[in-house]
Amino acid sequence: MTQSATTPSSVADTGIPPIGIVHRPRQRTRLEVLGRWSFILPILALNLIVIVIPTIFSIYIAFTEWSGYGSPVFIGLENFKNLFQDKVFFKALGNNLTWTLVFLTVPVIMGLTGAYLMSGIKRGQIFFRLVFFIPYVISSVVNTQMWRFILSPRNGIGVWLAEHGIPWLNFAILGNKDSALYGVAFVDNWHFWGFLVVMYLAAMTAVDTELYEVARLDGASRFQQFWYVTLPSIRPTLVFTLLMIIIWSSLTFDYIYIMTGGGPAHASEVMSTHLYNQAFFRFDVGYAASIGIMMTLWVMITVGIFVILRRRGWEI
């Protein structure tokens, strides 16, 4: 009895390689490697010019005395010693903390509430999304100027309400030390919370509807459904927005600078406006760079905490 030998054609037909034959990955040619790097190098060069070199230069400038003209004079840690003795800086740091706490609570609660209420709307939801999102896409200059007229102590909403028997808003909200920071925060929140509504609503639409059906069968109320089903399901989006709010609050500048300039009497001063004033009004660029480094460290610590918690198993 004879056995038929396996021919190369039969191997090709079955698609199974003979025993002992090992397929090695094809070596990349030099042309392929150069082609891939040709796409990466422009981005790397742009990142080097825009981010890496200015960062290194800023770190160096923080250890010098420099007005922006001439040659920097190295003075070591003198700028940082002055920084920790600067009462305005600590006032600005406290205002940054207050601003962060406000934006971690008020717009987040409003955004979650608005998104949950809108998630039950089946018809015309796109229209409501656009309405909520419009303030976010309007320029900050337009928003602030509009609200400066509304909050004007001469002919704003406070005067109108006082004429109709409601006098408690008839004062200079942006000109009062106790209310200036919260007045700007209110305007910024008006423009920002619609963005959170759209973000949370997009996450809620991806939640499995069967979870809500099971919760209803178990007798869960609307609030219990929101607390035990919706929030755990949108946790990644919620945590992401909280992290971005902390970072954005640490770097906030435009609304405060346009509306109050950090005043009155540094009542609404934050680290970014203090840095701007030091660099472009007092021409103390070295000291301004030291403030910038402290702002960077603040953001790095915040991001580092989130990274550590994730590595320890927190579901964030």
C-alpha positions in Angstrom: 0.0 0.0 0.0 1.6 3.3 -1.0 1.1 6.7 0.5 0.7 9.7 -1.7 3.3 12.4 -1.0 2.2 15.9 -0.1 3.0 18.1 -3.0 3.6 21.9 -2.8 0.3 22.3 -4.7 -1.6 20.5 -2.1 -0.1 22.6 0.6 -1.1 25.7 -1.2 -4.6 24.4 -1.6 -5.1 23.7 2.1 -3.4 26.8 3.3 -1.7 24.9 6.1 2.1 25.3 6.1 4.2 22.1 6.3 5.7 21.1 9.7 9.0 22.7 10.3 8.4 25.8 8.2 8.3 29.0 10.3 7.0 32.2 8.9 9.0 35.2 10.0 7.6 38.7 10.0 8.7 40.7 7.0 11.5 43.1 7.7 10.5 46.8 7.3 12.3 48.4 4.5 14.2 51.7 5.1 11.8 53.4 2.8 8.8 52.4 5.0 10.5 53.6 8.1 11.3 56.9 6.5 7.8 57.2 5.3 6.4 56.8 8.8 8.8 59.2 10.3 7.9 61.8 7.6 4.4 62.0 9.1 5.6 62.1 12.7 8.5 64.6 12.5 6.4 67.7 11.6 4.2 67.2 14.7 7.3 66.5 16.8 9.0 69.7 15.5 5.8 71.8 16.1 5.6 70.4 19.7 9.3 71.2 20.2 9.0 74.8 19.0 5.6 75.6 20.6 5.8 73.7 23.9 9.2 72.2 24.8 11.5 75.1 24.1 9.2 77.8 25.7 8.8 75.6 28.7 12.5 75.2 29.2 13.0 78.9 28.6 10.3 79.8 31.2 11.9 77.6 33.8 15.2 79.3 33.2 13.6 82.8 33.3 12.0 82.0 36.7 15.5 82.0 38.2 16.4 85.3 36.7 15.6 89.0 37.0 14.4 90.1 33.6 12.1 92.9 32.3 11.6 91.4 28.9 14.4 93.5 27.4 18.1 93.0 27.5 19.8 90.0 29.1 18.4 88.1 32.0 20.4 88.3 35.3 20.5 85.0 37.2 19.3 85.5 40.8 18.7 81.9 41.9 15.6 81.3 44.1 15.0 85.0 44.9 11.8 85.0 42.8 10.4 82.1 44.7 11.3 83.6 48.1 9.4 86.7 47.1 6.5 84.6 45.9 6.0 83.0 49.2 6.0 86.4 50.9 3.5 87.9 48.4 0.1 88.4 50.0 -1.5 89.1 46.6 -0.3 85.7 45.3 -1.9 83.9 48.3 -5.0 85.9 47.8 -5.1 84.8 44.2 -4.4 81.2 45.2 -7.4 81.3 47.6 -9.6 82.8 44.9 -8.5 80.0 42.6 -9.6 77.4 45.2 -12.9 79.2 45.7 -13.5 79.3 41.9 -12.7 75.6 41.6 -15.1 74.6 44.4 -17.8 76.7 42.9 -17.4 75.1 39.5 -17.1 71.6 40.9 -20.6 72.0 42.5 -23.0 74.5 40.8 -22.5 73.8 37.1 -22.0 70.0 37.6 -25.3 69.8 39.6 -27.1 71.9 37.1 -25.6 69.9 34.2 -26.6 66.6 35.6 -30.1 67.8 36.5 -30.6 69.3 33.1 -29.3 66.3 31.2 -31.4 63.8 33.2 -34.5 65.8 32.7 -33.8 66.1 28.9 -33.0 62.4 28.6 -36.7 61.8 29.0 -37.6 64.0 26.0 -38.1 61.9 22.9 -39.0 64.6 20.4 -37.1 67.9 19.8 -34.1 66.9 21.9 -31.7 68.2 19.3 -33.3 71.7 19.5 -32.8 71.8 23.3 -29.2 70.6 23.0 -28.5 73.5 20.6 -30.3 76.0 22.9 -28.2 74.9 25.9 -24.9 74.8 23.9 -25.3 78.3 22.2 -23.8 80.3 25.2 -20.7 78.1 25.2 -19.8 78.9 21.6 -20.3 82.6 21.9 -17.0 84.5 22.3 -16.0 85.3 25.9 -15.6 89.0 24.9 -19.3 89.1 23.7 -20.6 87.3 26.8 -18.7 89.5 29.3 -19.7 92.7 27.6 -23.3 91.7 27.5 -23.3 90.8 31.2 -21.5 94.0 32.2 -24.4 95.9 30.8 -26.9 93.6 32.6 -25.1 93.9 35.9 -24.4 97.7 35.5 -25.2 99.6 38.8 -26.6 102.5 36.8 -29.0 100.9 34.3 -28.7 97.2 34.8 -31.1 94.6 36.1 -30.5 95.6 39.7 -31.9 99.1 39.0 -34.9 97.6 37.1 -35.7 95.2 40.0 -35.4 98.0 42.6 -37.9 100.1 40.6 -40.3 97.1 40.8 -39.9 96.6 44.6 -37.0 94.1 44.7 -34.0 96.2 45.9 -31.6 93.5 47.1 -29.6 93.3 43.8 -29.4 97.1 43.4 -25.6 97.4 44.1 -22.4 97.2 42.1 -22.0 93.4 42.0 -18.7 93.6 40.1 -17.5 96.6 42.1 -18.0 95.1 45.5 -15.2 93.2 47.2 -17.5 90.6 48.6 -19.4 89.8 45.4 -17.0 90.5 42.5 -15.6 87.0 42.3 -19.0 85.3 42.6 -20.5 87.7 40.0 -17.9 86.7 37.5 -18.3 83.0 38.4 -22.1 83.4 37.8 -21.4 84.8 34.3 -18.9 82.1 33.5 -21.2 79.4 34.8 -24.0 80.7 32.6 -21.8 80.2 29.6 -20.4 76.8 30.8 -23.1 74.7 32.2 -24.8 74.0 28.9 -21.6 72.3 27.7 -21.9 69.9 30.7 -25.6 69.3 29.9 -24.6 68.1 26.4 -21.7 66.0 27.7 -23.8 64.3 30.3 -26.8 63.8 28.0 -24.6 62.1 25.4 -23.3 59.7 28.1 -26.9 59.1 29.4 -28.2 58.1 26.0 -25.6 55.3 26.0 -27.0 53.7 29.2 -28.8 50.4 28.7 -32.5 51.0 29.0 -33.0 47.5 30.5 -31.2 48.8 33.7 -34.0 51.4 34.2 -36.7 48.8 33.5 -35.2 46.5 36.1 -35.0 49.4 38.6 -38.6 50.3 38.0 -39.7 46.7 38.5 -37.9 46.8 41.9 -39.9 49.9 42.8 -37.1 52.4 42.4 -38.1 56.1 42.3 -36.8 58.5 39.7 -34.2 59.8 42.1 -33.1 56.3 43.0 -32.8 55.4 39.3 -30.7 58.5 38.8 -28.5 57.7 41.8 -28.0 54.0 41.4 -28.3 53.5 37.7 -27.4 56.8 35.8 -24.5 58.1 37.9 -22.6 54.8 38.0 -23.1 54.3 34.3 -21.8 57.8 33.3 -19.0 57.7 35.9 -16.1 57.9 33.3 -17.6 61.0 31.7 -18.4 62.6 35.0 -14.9 62.0 36.3 -13.4 63.3 33.1 -15.4 66.6 33.4 -14.4 67.0 37.0 -10.8 66.6 36.2 -11.0 69.1 33.3 -12.9 71.6 35.5 -10.1 71.5 38.1 -7.5 72.1 35.3 -9.6 74.9 33.7 -10.3 76.5 37.0 -6.6 76.6 37.8 -5.9 78.4 34.5 -9.0 80.7 34.3 -8.2 84.1 33.0 -10.5 85.6 30.3 -13.8 86.2 32.1 -12.1 87.6 35.3 -9.7 89.8 33.4 -12.3 91.3 31.1 -15.0 91.9 33.7 -13.0 93.0 36.8 -9.3 92.9 35.9 -8.7 91.1 39.2 -10.3 93.9 41.3 -11.6 95.6 43.2 -8.5 95.6 45.6 -7.5 92.1 44.3 -10.9 90.7 45.4 -11.2 88.7 42.2 -7.5 88.2 41.5 -6.5 84.7 40.4 -3.0 83.4 39.7 -3.3 83.9 35.9 -4.3 87.6 36.2 -1.6 88.1 38.8 1.0 86.6 36.4 -0.3 88.8 33.6 0.0 92.0 35.7 3.5 91.1 36.8 4.7 90.4 33.3 3.0 93.1 31.2 2.4 96.0 33.7 5.3 95.7 36.1 7.6 94.1 33.5 8.9 91.6 36.0 9.0 88.7 33.7 11.2 86.5 35.9 8.7 86.8 38.8 5.8 86.1 36.4 7.6 83.0 35.3 7.9 81.8 38.9 4.1 82.2 39.2 3.6 80.2 36.0 5.7 77.4 37.4 3.6 77.3 40.6 0.5 77.1 38.4 2.0 74.2 36.5 2.9 72.3 39.7 -0.7 72.9 40.9 -2.1 71.2 37.8 0.5 68.4 37.9 -0.4 67.6 41.5 -4.1 67.4 40.6 -3.5 65.1 37.6 -1.1 63.1 39.6 -3.7 62.4 42.3 -6.1 61.1 39.7 -3.4 58.8 38.2 -2.5 57.4 41.6 -6.2 56.7 42.5 -6.6 54.9 39.2 -3.6 52.7 39.8 -4.9 51.8 43.2 -8.0 50.5 41.7 -10.4 53.4 41.9 -13.0 53.3 39.1 -12.4 56.8 37.9 
